[in-house]
Amino acid sequence: MVQPAILARRDALAKTPILERIAALKEALIAAGDEAQQIRHLPGWASKLISEQGLYRFVLPRELGGEGLTAREQIEVVEAVSAIDGSMGWCVQISSEVNALVIRRMDPAFAHRIFDDWHALVCSGHGPANGPNPGRRARRDGEGWRLNYQGGFASGCQNANWNFLMGSMVVDEATGQPAEASFMAPRGEFEIIDTWNTAGMRGSGSHDVRMADCYVPPEHLLPGRSLGPSETWANPTYRNPTHAVYNKAAVALGVCRGAIDNFIDLAKGKTPWGSGSMLKDQAQVQYRIGEAQAKLLSARAFVMDTQDRLEAHLGPLPSQGGRLEPEWEVFWPALLACAHAAQTAREVVDMINNTAGTTGSRMDSPLERQLRDAHQAANHALISYRHYEDVGKTFVGHAPGPGYMELSRA
């Protein structure tokens, strides 16, 4: 059990609704987003501030001092932060998400140990390495394992105190097959390799993490199938195979909301060069605002409706009459909705930026950053345009791709 002080802190925070907590942080998040653009990661002071408001713990079960939010509620949180700044939203979604994912099949005693620290933050670099690296190898060493691994896209790693690595990402030197365990390495056992130099989501700090000759003792091991559906924690989120997917869609939706709101503010005050009227009085602009709102809200409703249906379908734990995994016909709409949300958000932000004219190209305009962030979000493998084909082919008789029904990466 986590210490009573953790639960008391959660209860005190929860007296203020989480969206109100985020609204109160708006100016600080704007400042953090600006600083993050320069240093290419979330500043330490901002990570601490976010952590203090429970924004890395809201998905955790209440037993671990979390708030146990549903998919819909999680999406609302990530949207709200992402509407303020895309990189800040990305850090909130990835850190809250990975914190929650790693406990799915973790020994509950280990989970309680990790999250007995209010500021616990787990990163996860599972993408291709972006520079020279020691490979993707693991070997048994007594009752533990020894790792030589480097992986990319470890968002939030600068502020993390644990790094999670799935066994499927490394090859067991003895068998030539994926390792039969997954791994948790504490801070000091992994190194951050500076590789994140991007335009979109520039402030997310998604550098590589390297573990060179890193020994992982048996008490830090997880099952090889570490992200399989949980039979321990009641929230259906822990059996939802789109958990890491709807979080990314939520960032895209939030960035899009922020862009529309910023453009409306611009339209109320800008008279374009060579024009005799303000943007707000031009029919084309009014049309595009209406179109943008309709596209965003319909894409958002598609995500929310399918997530509500999916988690209701999963229900309570299997031991209490629920499902361990969803039926395909309930799952695929939720997956498709997330990809569609990201692609729609990208299209809408493109349109908004174009309508704003040269103002939207200036580095001091939030629309410029939102254009970059919308494209970066829509490029993520879990919500990319490729899912239109991958789901679409099942309608004409082809089988779903392998791994769709179980998370294979964060």
Protein Blocks (a to p, Z undefined) as FASTA:
>chain_A
ZZfklmmmmmmmmmpcfklmmmmmmmmmmmmmmmmmmnopacfklmmmmmmnopmmmmpc
fklopaoiafklmmmmmmmmmmmomklmmmmmmmmmmmmmmmmmgcfklmmmmmmpmklc
cdddfbdcfbdcebjcdddehjbccdddddehiehklmpcbdcddfklpccfklopacfb
dcdddehiaccddfbdcfbhklnopacdddehiacdfklcccfklmbccfkbmblklmmc
klmmmmmmmmmmmmmmmmmmmmmmmmmmpccehiabdfklpmklmmmmmmmmmmmmmmmm
mmmmmmmmmmmmnmpafknopafbdcfklmmmmmmmmmmmmmmmmmmmmmmmmmnommlm
pmkbmklmmmmmmmmmmmpmklgfklmmmmmmmmnopacdehklpcfbZZ
